[in-house]
Amino acid sequence: MKMTKTTFRAVIFCVALNLASCVSSVLAQATNATTAPAARPPRPTPPTRDPHTPGYVEAKELPDGEVPPANVDGNFIIGSTHHPAPELAQTSELEGKVFNLTMSSADSKIYPGIARDAGTSGKPDPEDPAKLIVTTSHPAPYTRKLAVYVPKQYVPGSAAPFIVGADGPDTMLFAALDRLIAEKKVPAMIAISIGNGSGDAQGSERGLEYDTMSGRYADFVETEVLPLVEKECSVKLTSDPDGRATMGGSSGGSCALIMAWYRPEKWHRVLTYSGTYVNQQWPPNPETPHGAWEFHEHLIATNAVKPIRIWMEVGDRDLFNPNSMRDGFHDWVVANENMAKVLAAKGYHYQFVFSRNCGHTERSTKQQTLPEALEWVWAGYSEKAK
């Protein structure tokens, strides 16, 4: 075939056009590679743990679909089917009232606010894998939501028992309490559901609030949250520690116990789902070098029994080494099993639920167990005039 000048020019133009397109594509990819943070590799799927593994606590296996009785301490295994409890099986309007408030870091003397740069994380200390070096955390403002449930049965002017929950707003908690109070299974309590200060893990505001082993978050609640609730919702909150409960899931769960542990004169009742009793604390603290892992490693065993009543849950597919530290202190199932073991040895009132077919803070499991957990946590409470 004889190529004309016109055909030859067309071929040259197409080649040039394709070459320009390729160069543009390569340059765009190179630019994106230098400006966008590298994608994190997906977390490996946690293994499914057997509750009868050697070294785990002995526990009573319940028929599938059942939950433990609300008047018995000890260790229980629930089955793989997780239907909502009767109190949460149907949705309906609350009889109580919910107040929605906002808190700002500008108004906080305890938590002025920090954040970790997006797409970044810490790196293990080469000299100590239990320490995480975070270089991308910096001061940053935040706002947080605060939701308060006041039951219909609240008597204005009376000092009410109450529960404080992390990672709010928690509408499931409000719904469960609304039914349980009406059924007279728990006292007529106020629920305060506090949003976290944003982010997650080391270097974030949420991580600082929930994973720090100290009374700092309890002091924040006591001095900044509770006065605001009393003022804005026209309620009075009891100062009786037996009428105060804390609650949370994951790091919010460890925070719930941290509040009661470091301020037992303020808090006696604790409820946790997938409690992060592992090494997430940052900045490092030489007094508790393994963070909340210290609870079952040292603190509970070596201290006098505190007036704390605790309900705990963990899933058979709960978290296992979800970060780069690989320090041996990041297995949520082992941590919760160890908690049950040391609490039993010290004679604490506790109930521990091992959930089959359940991941980290699984919503379906919470729907199944929350009413029973609340009833168990509040067992033995008698209201006192304060």
C-alpha positions in Angstrom: 0.0 0.0 0.0 1.4 3.4 -1.0 1.2 6.0 1.8 0.2 9.5 0.7 1.6 12.6 2.4 -1.9 13.2 4.0 -1.9 9.7 5.5 1.6 10.0 6.7 0.8 13.2 8.5 -2.2 11.6 10.1 -0.2 8.7 11.4 2.5 11.1 12.8 -0.3 13.2 14.5 -1.8 10.1 16.2 1.5 8.8 17.4 2.3 12.2 18.9 -1.1 12.5 20.5 -0.8 9.1 22.1 2.7 9.8 23.3 1.5 13.1 24.9 -1.3 11.3 26.6 1.0 8.7 28.0 3.5 11.3 29.3 0.6 13.2 30.9 -0.6 10.1 32.6 2.8 9.2 33.9 3.3 12.8 35.2 -0.1 12.8 36.9 0.7 9.5 38.6 4.1 10.8 39.7 2.5 14.0 41.1 -0.2 12.1 43.0 2.5 9.8 44.4 4.3 12.7 45.9 1.3 14.7 47.2 -1.1 12.0 48.4 -0.3 10.0 51.5 0.5 6.3 50.9 -2.6 4.1 51.3 -2.4 2.0 54.5 -2.5 -1.7 53.9 -5.8 -3.3 54.9 -5.9 -4.7 58.4 -5.8 -8.5 58.6 -9.1 -10.1 59.6 -8.9 -11.0 63.3 -8.9 -14.8 63.9 -12.0 -16.4 65.5 -11.1 -17.3 69.0 -12.4 -20.4 70.9 -13.7 -19.4 74.4 -12.5 -22.8 75.6 -8.9 -22.1 74.7 -6.4 -23.1 77.4 -5.6 -20.2 79.6 -9.0 -18.5 79.1 -11.4 -18.3 82.0 -13.9 -21.1 82.6 -17.3 -19.8 81.4 -20.9 -21.1 81.3 -22.1 -21.7 77.8 -25.7 -20.4 77.3 -28.2 -21.7 74.7 -28.0 -19.7 71.5 -30.0 -16.5 71.8 -29.9 -16.3 75.6 -28.1 -13.7 77.7 -26.9 -14.2 81.3 -29.3 -13.5 84.2 -29.0 -10.0 85.6 -28.5 -11.2 89.2 -25.5 -13.5 88.8 -21.7 -12.7 88.7 -19.2 -14.7 86.6 -18.2 -15.7 83.1 -20.7 -16.5 80.3 -20.5 -17.5 76.6 -23.4 -16.4 74.4 -24.2 -18.0 71.1 -23.9 -16.8 67.5 -27.4 -15.5 67.0 -27.8 -11.9 68.1 -31.4 -10.7 68.1 -32.4 -7.4 69.8 -33.5 -7.7 73.4 -37.3 -7.1 73.9 -36.6 -3.5 75.1 -34.9 -2.8 71.8 -36.8 -5.0 69.4 -39.2 -2.3 68.4 -38.6 1.4 67.8 -40.9 4.0 69.4 -40.8 7.5 70.7 -39.1 8.0 74.0 -41.1 8.9 77.0 -38.2 10.9 78.4 -36.7 14.0 76.9 -33.3 14.4 75.1 -31.3 17.6 75.2 -28.6 18.2 72.6 -25.7 20.4 73.6 -22.4 21.4 72.1 -19.0 21.8 73.8 -16.0 23.7 72.4 -12.3 23.2 73.0 -12.1 27.0 73.5 -14.1 26.6 76.7 -12.1 23.7 78.2 -9.2 24.2 80.6 -8.4 20.4 80.6 -8.6 19.6 76.9 -7.7 22.6 74.7 -7.4 20.1 71.8 -4.9 18.2 69.7 -5.1 16.3 66.4 -2.8 14.0 64.3 -2.3 14.9 60.7 -4.6 12.9 58.3 -3.1 9.8 56.8 -0.3 9.6 59.4 0.4 7.3 62.3 3.1 6.7 64.9 6.1 4.4 64.6 7.4 1.9 67.2 10.4 3.1 69.2 13.3 0.9 67.9 14.5 0.6 71.5 11.1 -0.3 72.9 8.2 -1.7 70.8 5.8 -0.9 73.6 6.3 2.8 72.9 4.9 4.6 69.9 6.7 7.7 68.5 4.2 10.2 67.1 5.6 13.3 65.4 2.5 14.6 63.6 0.3 15.5 66.5 -0.3 19.2 67.1 -2.7 21.6 68.9 -6.1 21.8 67.1 -9.5 23.0 68.1 -12.6 20.8 68.3 -16.3 20.8 69.0 -18.1 17.9 70.6 -21.8 16.9 70.8 -23.3 16.2 74.2 -26.7 14.4 74.4 -28.6 14.1 77.7 -31.5 11.8 78.3 -33.9 12.8 81.2 -36.5 10.2 82.0 -40.2 11.1 82.4 -40.0 9.8 86.0 -37.3 12.4 87.0 -38.6 14.5 89.9 -37.4 18.1 89.4 -35.0 19.2 92.2 -34.1 15.7 93.2 -30.5 14.4 93.0 -30.7 11.7 90.2 -28.5 8.8 89.6 -26.9 8.9 86.2 -24.7 7.1 83.7 -22.0 8.8 81.5 -21.2 7.2 78.2 -18.3 7.7 75.7 -18.4 8.2 71.9 -21.9 9.7 72.0 -24.6 10.4 71.2 -25.8 6.9 72.0 -29.4 6.6 71.1 -29.5 2.9 71.9 -28.6 3.7 75.5 -31.5 6.2 75.7 -34.0 3.7 74.2 -32.9 0.9 76.5 -33.1 3.1 79.6 -36.5 4.5 78.6 -38.0 0.9 78.6 -36.1 -0.4 81.6 -37.0 2.6 83.8 -40.7 2.1 82.8 -40.4 -1.6 83.7 -38.8 -0.6 87.1 -35.8 -2.8 86.3 -33.3 0.1 86.8 -33.6 3.3 88.8 -34.9 6.5 87.1 -31.5 7.8 85.9 -30.2 10.5 83.7 -27.9 9.4 80.8 -25.1 11.7 79.6 -23.7 10.7 76.2 -20.5 12.6 75.5 -19.0 12.8 72.0 -15.2 12.4 71.8 -12.9 15.2 70.9 -12.2 13.7 67.4 -9.7 11.4 65.8 -8.6 8.0 67.1 -5.6 6.3 68.7 -2.2 7.8 69.7 -1.7 11.5 68.9 -5.5 12.2 68.6 -7.8 14.0 71.0 -9.9 10.8 71.4 -6.8 8.8 72.2 -5.6 11.3 74.7 -9.0 11.4 76.4 -9.8 7.7 76.5 -6.4 5.9 76.7 -4.5 8.0 79.2 -4.1 6.2 82.5 -5.0 9.0 84.9 -8.0 10.8 86.5 -7.8 13.5 83.9 -10.9 12.5 81.9 -12.9 11.9 85.0 -11.9 15.4 86.2 -13.0 16.8 82.8 -16.4 15.2 83.2 -16.7 16.3 86.8 -15.7 19.9 86.4 -16.8 20.8 82.8 -19.5 18.4 81.7 -21.7 17.8 84.8 -22.1 21.5 85.7 -23.1 22.2 82.1 -25.7 19.4 82.1 -27.2 20.6 85.4 -27.4 24.2 84.1 -28.7 23.5 80.6 -31.1 20.6 81.4 -32.4 21.9 84.8 -31.5 18.7 86.6 -29.5 17.8 89.7 -27.0 15.0 89.6 -26.2 12.8 92.6 -22.8 13.1 94.2 -23.2 9.5 95.6 -20.6 7.4 93.8 -22.9 4.4 94.1 -25.4 6.3 91.9 -22.9 7.0 89.2 -22.0 4.7 86.3 -19.6 4.9 83.3 -19.9 3.2 80.0 -18.1 2.8 76.7 -16.9 0.6 73.9 -13.3 0.0 72.7 -11.1 2.8 74.0 -14.3 4.3 75.4 -14.6 1.1 77.5 -11.1 1.4 78.9 -11.9 5.0 79.7 -15.0 4.0 81.6 -12.9 1.8 83.9 -10.1 4.4 84.1 -12.6 6.9 85.4 -13.7 4.6 88.2 -10.2 3.3 89.0 -8.6 6.7 89.4 -11.6 8.4 90.9 -13.4 5.6 93.0 -14.7 8.2 95.3 -16.8 9.4 92.3 -17.7 6.3 90.3 -18.6 2.8 91.3 -20.4 1.2 88.3 -18.8 0.3 84.9 -20.0 -1.2 81.6 -17.7 -2.0 78.7 -17.9 -3.5 75.2 -14.7 -4.7 73.6 -12.7 -2.8 76.3 -9.4 -1.6 75.0 -7.4 -3.0 78.0 -4.3 -2.9 75.8 -1.3 -0.7 75.2 -2.8 2.4 73.5 -1.6 5.1 75.9 0.2 8.1 74.5 2.3 10.0 75.6 4.1 7.2 77.4 3.9 7.1 81.2 6.6 5.3 83.2 4.1 4.5 86.0 2.0 2.6 83.5 4.3 1.7 80.6 1.9 -0.7 79.0 -1.2 1.5 79.2 -4.5 -0.1 80.1 -2.8 -3.6 79.7 -1.5 -2.7 83.2 -4.9 -3.2 84.7 -4.7 -7.0 84.4 -0.9 -7.2 84.3 -0.3 -5.3 87.6 -2.8 -2.8 88.9 -5.8 -4.8 89.9 -3.7 -7.6 91.4 -1.4 -5.4 93.4 -3.9 -2.9 94.8 -6.6 -3.2 97.4 -10.1 -4.0 96.1 -11.9 -0.9 95.0 -15.7 -0.4 95.2 -16.2 -1.0 91.5 -18.8 -3.2 89.9 -18.0 -4.0 86.2 -19.8 -5.6 83.3 -17.6 -6.6 80.3 -18.1 -8.1 76.8 -15.7 -9.2 74.1 -16.3 -10.8 70.7 -14.7 -14.0 69.4 -13.4 -12.0 66.3 -12.3 -8.9 68.4 -9.2 -7.0 67.5 -5.8 -8.5 67.4 -2.6 -6.5 66.7 -4.3 -3.9 64.5 -1.2 -1.6 64.4 2.5 -1.7 63.8 3.8 -2.1 67.3 3.5 -5.9 67.6 4.5 -5.5 71.3 2.5 -8.4 72.6 0.0 -6.1 74.4 -2.6 -5.7 71.6 -4.9 -8.7 71.8 -8.4 -7.5 72.8 -9.7 -11.0 73.5 -6.7 -12.0 75.7 -6.9 -8.6 77.5 -10.6 -9.1 78.4 -10.0 -12.7 79.4 -7.2 -11.6 81.6 -9.4 -8.9 83.1 -12.0 -11.6 84.1 -9.3 -13.7 85.6 -7.8 -11.1 87.8 -11.2 -9.6 88.8 -12.3 -13.1 90.0 -9.0 -13.6 91.9 -9.5 -10.3 93.8 -13.1 -10.9 94.5 -14.7 -8.2 92.5 -18.4 -8.2 91.5 -18.2 -8.6 87.7 -20.0 -10.2 84.8 -18.0 -11.2 81.7 -19.7 -12.1 78.4 -17.8 -13.8 75.6 -19.8 -13.4 72.3 -19.7 -15.9 69.5 -19.9 -14.6 65.9 -19.0 -11.1 67.0 -16.4 -8.5 66.0 -15.3 -5.4 67.7 -18.1 -3.4 69.4 -20.7 -5.3 67.3 -24.0 -3.4 67.2 -26.1 -6.5 67.0 -24.5 -7.9 70.2 -25.0 -4.6 72.0 -28.7 -4.6 71.0 -29.0 -8.1 72.4 -27.2 -7.6 75.7 -27.4 -3.9 76.7 -30.7 -4.1 78.7 -29.4 -7.1 80.7 -26.0 -5.4 81.2 -27.6 -2.2 82.5 -29.8 -4.2 84.9 -26.8 -6.1 86.2 -24.6 -3.0 86.6 -27.3 -1.2 88.6 -28.2 -4.2 90.8 -28.1 -3.5 94.5 -28.5 0.3 94.1 -30.7 2.1 96.6 -31.4 5.7 96.1 -30.2 8.1 98.8 -31.2 11.7 99.3 -28.2 13.9 98.6 
